[in-house]
Amino acid sequence: MSTSVHSTTVRPLNDYLPVLARLLMCSLFIWDGVLQLRDPAGTVAYFASLNVPAPQVAVWVSIPIHLLGGAAILVGFKIRWAAAVLLLFCLGTAFGIHLRAGDMENMVNFYKNLVMAGGFLYVIAFGAGAIAFDREAAAR
């Protein structure tokens, strides 16, 4: 009897927890993409302060990565590809921007990016879950 109770309890969790996880994972990217899109000049100035190469170009690369990648994670569309792009983005910004010698306050951002990269590895490995546009990918 405990197996039956366990399976009826776990199944809804397996359906809904990945949706919640995707919502939490994508929220930072969508929010940041909207902020960048609303003030591209401010974003260019911020990128320049971080010594991002070609900040006037980088902003127009960053915005679609944030918005499209975040939206794809949210709805579970081509989620493994979106997770791979955001994984590379997180690792690139972690090591290229946030890992500066002597800047201990920025280490929080470095480790935040590493944690998000770990989450995206999990998405690449296990897919979107049951409730997603990529239903066939979720079934694998």
N, C-alpha and C positions, 0 to 999 in steps of 0.2 A: 504494500500500500504506500509506503514512503516513496518508492520510485515514481508512482503515479502522481503523487502530490508534488514531488520535486520537479517533474517534467512540466506540469501545468503551471508551476510558479516560474520556472526558469525561461520558458518559451517567450512570454511577454517581455521579460527583461532582455532577452537576446534580440527582440525586435526593436525595442524602444531605446535602450541604452546607447547603441551606436548613433542613433539620431541625435540624442542629447550630446554625445561626444563630438559629433560633427558640428553641431551648433556652437559649442564652446570653442572648438578649434578654429572655426572660420571667422568668428566674431571679431577677433583682433585684425584680421586681414581686411575684411570688408570695412570696418570702422576706419582703419588707417588709409585705405584706398579712397574712401569718401573724403576724408580730411585733406589728403593730397590733391584730389581733384578740385575741391573747393578753393584751395589756395596753392596753386602750383608755384607761384613766385616764392612764397614762404617756404615751401618744400625745397626748392632749389637753394635758398639761403641756408636752410638746415643741412642739406646734403653737403654744401660747400664748407660749412663749419666742421663737418665730420671728415673732410678731405676725400669725399666721394669723387672719383674721376668723372669729368664731364657731367656735372650735376644738372645742366640744362637738358641733357639727353636722358640721364638716369631717371629723372622724374617721370618721363613718358614711357619708360620701361617698367618702372615700379608700379605705376597706377594700374595698368591692366593685369599685372601679375597678382597684385593684391585683390582687385575686384573680381576678375574672372576666376582666379584660383580659389578665392574664398567662396564665391557663388557655387563653383563646381563641387567643392567639399560639402557645402550646405545641402545641396539637393542630391548629392550622390551621383553626379554625371561625370563619366570618364574620371572617376575618383582616383584611380591609381596613377593616372598621368598627372592629374592636378596635385596629388600628394607628392609625386616625384619632383615636380617643378618647385613646389613650396619647400620641400626638403632641401633642395639645392640652394634656394633663396635663403633659407634660415641658416644653413651652414656657411654660405658665402658672407652673409652679413655678420654672423657670429665671429668668424675668424678674420674677416676683412675690415670690419668696422668696430665691433665691440671689444675686441681683444687688444687693448692698447696697454703698453707697458706702464705701470704705475697708476693706472686709472681704476682703482678698486671699486668705485661706485658704479662704473659701467659693467662690472663683472656680473651684476644682476641681469642685465640685458644679454650678455654672453650666454649665461646659463639658461635663461628663458628661451633663447633660440635653440640651444641644444635640447632642451626638454621638448619643444615643439617638433624638432627634427625627429626625436624618438617617437612621438605620436604619429608623425607622417610615415615613419617606417612601419609602424603597426598597421596603418591604413593600407599601405602598399601590400603588406603580407596578408591581411584578412578582408580587405574590401570594405564596402559601404555598409553592410548589414542588410537586413530584410526590407527596410523601407527606403528605397532609393530608385532613381532612374536607372541605375545600373543593376537591375534585378538579376540578370544572368550572371553578372560578376559576383553578386552577393551569394548566389547559389553554389559557386565553386568553392 
